[in-house]
Amino acid sequence: MKYVLMLLAAILIAFTGVAAAAPPNRTYTVIFDIKLDAEGKFVSADIASIIDPSTGSTKPVDVKPTEAYVTAAREELSKGTYQAGKEHVFMYRYYNPKFPDRVMTSPVG
């Protein structure tokens, strides 16, 4: 019985440690650099920067959105209407790791 209690205590401590180390539920702002052709048609979109608005800073954070998110964001941004004569524009979308393939236009989902 003593060993069973020790095993249960070890499991509880292990799970408690994992839960404490889990990242907080945060929504990040992903800034895209959208490249356009001479007519203003979408050519490509690359991530220019990612920031955490909850910090009150524009300092980039080390967050890597999933490939599913990046693909979905590029698809959405490719459908936009852009002004002719510009080589590129910057647009932002929101990313929450809790929803790895959802491109959000509002920080609340």
N, C-alpha and C positions, 0 to 999 in steps of 0.2 A: 504494500500500500504506500509505503514511504517513497518508493521509486516512481510510482504512478503520479503522486503529487508533485514530485520534483520534475517529471516530464511535462506535466500540465503547466507548471510554473515557467519552465523554459520556453514552452510554446507561446504562452501568454506574453512573456517578455519579448520574444522574437517578433510577434505580430504588433505589439505596442511600439517597438522600435521602428518597424516599417511604416506604420501609420504616421508616426511623428516626422519621419523623413520625407513624406510625400509632399510634392510641391503644392503651393496654395492654388486655389482656383482663380486664375488670372486671365484677363483678356488683353491681348497685345495688339498694337497698331502696326500693321505691315505696310510699308510704303513701297510702292512699285514704280519703277522707271519704265514708262511705256514708250517704245520707239515707234515712230510713225513714218509712212512714206510721204511724198510731196503732196498727195491729195488728202492727207490726214487719215489714211487707213492704217489700222493696226498692223504692226510688223512683229513685235515681240514685247514681252514684259518680264523684267527681272526684278528681284527684290533689291531695293536700294538700302533699306534700313528697317530695323524692327525696334520699337520702343515700348516701354511699359508705362502707360499713362498714369498708373496709380502712384508712380514715384514723383510726378511733377517735373520730370526731367526729359529732355530730348536725347539723352545719352543712349546709344544703341545697347541692346541687351543681347546676350548669347542664347537665343531661342531659335530652334530649327523647326519650322513648320513641316508637316508631313508632305510627302510628294503628292498625295491625293489633294491636299489643300492647295498646293502651288498649281497643280494642273487645273483644278476647278476655278481658281482665281484667274488664271490666264484665259480660260475659256470665257468666263464672265466679262473680263476686261476687253476681250477681242470683239465683243458685241457692241461696245460703246461707240458713240459718235464723237469724233474729235475734229478740231479745227484744222483746216488745210494750211500748209505753210509752216507748221511747227515740226521740228525733228523729234521731239519727245515731250511728254508731259508726266507729271507725277500724280498718282492717285493712291488712296489708301483704302484698306479694308481691315477688318478685325479678325483676329485668330485666337481661339481658345483651345488649348491642348485637350480639353475634355471633349471637344467635338472636332476630331482631327480632319474631317473632310468638309466641314461647313464654312463657307465664305460668308462672313457677316458684314452688313453695311451699317450696323448699329452695335455698339458695345454691349448691349443687353440681349442680343441674340436674334 
